Amino acid sequence: MEPLEREEDITARQCLAARTLLGWSQARLAELAGVPLRSVRAFEDLVAQPLEKEIVALRLALEAGGIVFSAGPQGSEGARLRRSDEPARPPHVTLH
């Protein structure tokens, strides 16, 4: 699978998988991303699509935590922990 481009959105499944890999609760992700907890819950439960800025904030928080998102053929998607030899998110990105 190829890493997602920076401008691509993550899916609800990727969000849940990434959060699980990091051992974060929905509340922890919401806090770090500066996003309402109800938005994280609704996104992962496929009840509602968050605002674009909320999806970006979720992605940034998860990437700062060590996640790499990827996409494959026929719309498959993934999330994994970043390897130690991979670059981290740019240092100018800060979390709340």
Summary of the structure (lengths in Angstrom):
residues: 96
radius of gyration: 12.4
end to end distance: 30.5
largest distance: 37.0
contacts: 255
relative contact order: 0.23
helix: 45%
strand: 12%
